[in-house]
Amino acid sequence: MTTQPLLQPVRLGALELPNSVVMAPMTRARAHNGELAPTDLHATYYAQRATAGLIVTEGTWVSPDAIGFINVPGIYTDTQTAGWAKVTEAVHEAGGRIISQLGHVGAASHPDHLGGRLPAGPSAINPGEKSFTPSGPKDTLTPRAYTAAEIADTIVDYRHAAENARRAGFDGVELHAQVSHLIPQFLNPRLNQRTDAYGGSSEKRARFLLDILDAVSDVWGSDRIGVKMSPGWTSGTAFTADEETLADYDQLLKKLNDNNLAYLHLLGTPGTIEERIALFSRYRAHYQGNIVANLGFTQALGNEILDHGIVDAVSFGAPFIANPDLVERFAQGHPLADGDRDTHYAGHTEGYTDYPAFTAGWQGTSEVPAACKTRAEPSRVPEHRRSHTSISTTSL
């Protein structure tokens, strides 16, 4: 069990993980209540998967204005926070570690989510995405441009959400700064055409993310904060991973070295191991802190990229849906179950908590078999980190 790189312990900032398998954030749309609060069902779901080295929750709304997908929980009210406290308690009782992903879709929302109001974005430019509303997917509209006061209020919303995550007992937080959501909208020169302190150059477009990081770091400390980004993601005409975009992200990765984060969670692109190594080597050339690699990794690909020493952990999304005991299956060589895509975003227990572990006796319950429980071990230091002796221990 200790020969696979995926099964080796790793330290991400202040987070000591017993293995290098991260459960990626996945929208599952099970908050079927007016409060958009997590329920006992969420607690069961996450606790079933507590043998992951680290669980990252589904993206959770930092305010009512952040909403852009039906039945996704928030973390901006006391009721929501109390619901998440049940989740973290269940995960911790099962021996796991869990952090909250803080999200806001900005201009990628729709008036159907906002009581008829237009969503706001960095500029009044339609991102050309889809919003999943109560009556089905709808095209996004031209948003309002944020005022300076609204930007300040949104940063406060992130801080308040981070405070709620701390009250709920999470082990840290991750900022959702990927694909078409609000933070990438500010980073995008096609969508951010502001002429104030938050636009006009790549450095100014990055200020929104950096100001949010400062606010959240005041609550948590940077060594319990991750940021998930997708430099190579392409969608429509607004989000295009051209060389100019990638060069802007290169500079942002360099800047984030100053923040001593727990990790950067970076989306790769589908491809061969050679193509994945080339992309993550580019990221590594600019960022010396911990990197969690994401997108379409198999057990074999995950072990291989870790073995090359350019990333510190690998996150898995879809495999965790039908395999709550994914780490144990990796360790024992058990086959992976296939998930039912028709139930990914619909239903109650079906397709959510009713996938059994490979061993009998653990179905639809938050109780984790003793054989699956793990304890944190001393962190390993990958080869690429041994050469960066000037980095403070809080970033290791």
N, C-alpha and C positions, 0 to 999 in steps of 0.2 A: 504493500500500500504506500510505501514511502519512496518508491523509485520514480513515480511519475511526477514531473514538475508541477502539474496541476494539484497534486496532493501535498505539496510542501507548504509549511506555514510561511506567512509573509507579514511584514509590518507595513501598514499604510498610515503614515503619520502617527497618531495616537491609537490607531486601531490595530490590535494584534489578532490576526486571523489564523485559524488552525489549518487552512488550506487556501489555495490561490484561485478557487472557483467563486466567482461573484454572480449572484442572481441579478440580472439586469432589470431595470424598471420596465414594467409592462402594463399598459392600460387594460383593465379587465372589466370595467363598467358594472360593478356589482353594488354600488351605493344606491339602492332603490328606495330612497326616502327623501322627503322634502328638505331635510337638513344637509343632504350630501355628506353624511357622516358614515365612517366605517362601522361595521357591525360585528357581531360574534362570528359571522361567516368569514370576514376578513381575517380575524384572529386565527381561525382554524387554518385558512389557506396559507398564511405566512408561517405559522408555526410548523406546519407539515414540511416546510422547506428550510428549516432552521439549520440543517447540516451544511448549507452553503457557508463558505468562509465569511461572506457578507451578503446581506439582502439589501437591495435598494428598492424602496416602495415604488409603486406607480406614481407618475407625476401628480402632485396634489396642489389644488388651487390655493394661491396665496391671498385671494380676495374674490368677491363676487364678480368683479370686472375681468378676472383671469380666466373665467370658464369658457371652454370651447369644445366640450365633448360631453355627451349625456352620461349620467349616472357615475361620474368620477368624483371621489370624495375630495373635500377641501381640508385645510388646516388653519382656517381663519376664525372659527367660532369656538366657544367653550365646549359645545356638544361634540363637534368634530374632534377636538383635542382629547376629550374623554374617551371617544371611540378609539382613537389611536393609542391611548394609554393601555387599553385592553389588548391591542395588537402587540405592543412592545413587551408587555408582561408575558404574554403567551410565548413569544419568540425567545425571550430570555429564560423562561422556565424550561424551554426545550434546548437550551444551551447555545442559542444563536446570537447573532449581532445584526442590527437593522438600522438603516438610516433613512431619512425622509427626503424624497426628491421634491423640491419646491418648483412649481411650474406656473406659467402665465402664457397664454397664446396670443395676446395682443391683437393685432390686426387680422389674425387667422380665426377669430371668433365670428359670431353672426348675431344680428339683433334678436333672433329667436332665443338666444341664451341670456340676453341682457335686458329683457323687458321692453324690447323694441328700440333700444338705444343703439346707435352705431358704435362698434368697437373703436378703439384708438390704437394708433401705431406711431412709429417715429415720424412718418410723414403721411400725407393724404394720398397714398399709393396702394392700389389693390395688390395683395401678394399673390393672387391667382391660385389659391388653395381651395380645399374643401373643408367645411365645418360639419361635424356630425351632430345634427340638431334632433329634437324630439320627433320631428316629422320626416327625418331622413337626411342624407347628405345634401348640402346646399353650397353653391359657389360663394366664396367670400366677396365682400363688397369693398368699395373705396372707403377706408376708415377716416376718422378724424385724426388730425395730427395732435400728438400730446402737447399740452402747454408745459412750460417749465415747472409750474406748480404741480401738475399731474405727474411729472417724472419724479419730483421729490416725494409725492404721496405714495407712488408705487414702490420706491425704495423703502419707505417706511413699512409698507405692506409686507415686503420680504423680511424685514427685521422682525415684525410682529409674528409672522409665520415661523421664523426661526425660534423665537421665544416659545411659541406654542409647541414646537417640536421638542424643545428641551423639557418643557413641562410634561409632555407625553411620555418621556423616558427613552427617546431615541438615543442612539449612540453617535449621531452626527447628522449632517444634512448634505445633500447634493443639489447644486443648482442646475436646473434644466435649461441648458443653453444650446440645444441641438435642433436640427431640422428647421421647421418653419415657425418656431415659437418666438416670443417677444424679444429675448436677448439676441438671437441671430438676426432678427429684423433690424435691430439697432446696428449690428455689425455689418449689415449688407448695404453697399453703396447704391444699389438699385432701389432699395426701399427707404433708406435713410438719406434724405437730401436736406437735412437741417443745416442751418448756418450758425447755430449757437454753439454752446460748449459741448454738445452731444452729437455733432455732425460736421462734415466738411473735410475730414481727413481720417485715415484709419485709426490714428491715436484717439481722436475725439469720438469716433464711433464706438470705440472700446470703453469709453469712460462709463457708460451705463452699467456694463458688467462689473467693472472695477469698483464703482460706487456701491453696487449691491454687495459685492464681496466684502468691502469694508464694513458695511452695516451688519452683515451676518457674522462676520468675524468678531465683532464686538460682543456678540451673544455666545458664540461657540469656541472661539479660538480657531485659527486657520488649520490646525492639524487634525480637526474633525470635520473638515469641509472638503467636498469634492466638486468638480465641475464637469458636466458632460457636454461635449461639443462634437460637431460633425463637419470638419473642414471640407471633406470630399463629397458631401451630399449634394445631389442635383435634383431639382423638381421644377418643372415648368420653365419660365424664362427669368424669374426673379432669383431663384437659388441655383446658381451655376458654379460648379467648382472649376473655374478657369484659372489660369496661372496667376492672374492678379489677385483673385480671391485667396488662393492658397498662399501667396506671398504675404497677404495681410495676416492670415492665421499664423504663419511662421513667426511674424513679429509679435503677435499676441502671445504665443507660447513662450517666447523669450521673456516678455514682460511678466507673465505669470510665475516665472521662477522666483520673483521677489515676494510672492505671497505665502510661501511655505505651506502649500496645501497638503491635505492628506493624499490626494491623487488627482490626476486628470483622467476622465473616462472618455476615451476617444473612439468614435465610430470609424471603422475602416471601410473598405469596399469589398464586395465579393471577388474572389479570384483564387489563384493558386497560392501556395505557401510562399513562393518566391515573390509574387506581387504583394502579398501582405507584409512580408518582411521589408520590402523596399519602401512601402508607405509608412510603416511604423518606424523604420529607421530615419525617415525624414522627420517625423515628429520628435524622435529621440535626439536628433541633432540640435534641436532648439529647446527642448525641455528636459531638465535634469532630475526633476522630481519623479514620483511614482506615476506610472501609466497603467491604466486598466484598458485592455484591448477589447473591442466589441464588434459584433456583426458577423453572424453566420459561421462562427467557429464550431468545429466538431471537437471531440476529445483529442483526436490525433493532431489536428491543426493547432489546438490550444497547447498541447504538450510541446509541439515543435517550436512555436514562436516563443514560448517561455524558455526553451532550451537554448535559443539564440541569444538570450539575455538582453533583449531590447525593450521588453515590457515586464511588469511586475505581477500582474494577475490578468485573468481573462474572464469576461462576463458572458453568460449564456442566458438568452431569453426564452424562446419557444421550447427548448428542451426541458425547461423547468415546469412547463404547464402540465405535461402528461407524466412527468417523472419527478415527483416530490423528493425522492431519494436519489437525485442525480449524482451526487458525490459518491454515494455508496455504490451505485451502478458503475461509475468510472473505476472505483477501487477494485471491485470484484469481477469486472468484465461482463456484467450482465447486459443484455440487449436493452435498447431504449424503446419505450412505448411511443406510439404516434398519437398526437393530439387531434381532437375534432375541431377544425377551424370554425364550424358553424356555431360552436358554443363559446368561442373565445370572448365575445363581447355580449353574450346574451345568456339568459337562464339564471338559475339560482345556484344550487350545489352542482348541477349537471355541468360537466366540463370545467369545474372549478376546484371543488374539494373531494370529488368522488374518484379521482385517479388513485389507485392503490400503489403502495410501495412494492418493490419486487418481492420482499419477504412478506409473509402473511401477517395479518393482525394489525395493520395500520391503514385504515381506510376511513376517510371522513372524520378524523379526529385530530386534535392538536397534540396528542400525546406522541412523543417520539420514542421509538424503541431504544433501549439502552445501548444496543450494539451500534446504533447510528450516532450516538452522542460523541462529541470530541471536545478536547480541551486545547486552549491556546498553548503553543510551544514557542520557544525562542525564535525570533525572526531570522529568515535567511537573508543574505545580502547578495543579490545577483551580481554577476561580473561587471555589468555596465555601471553599477553603483559604486564599486570599490575604487574606481578611478576618480570619483567626484568627492574627494575628501574635504573640500571646502564647504559642502552643504551642511547646514545645521541638522542635528538629529531629529528636529521636529518635522523635517521634510522626508525622512527616510521611511 
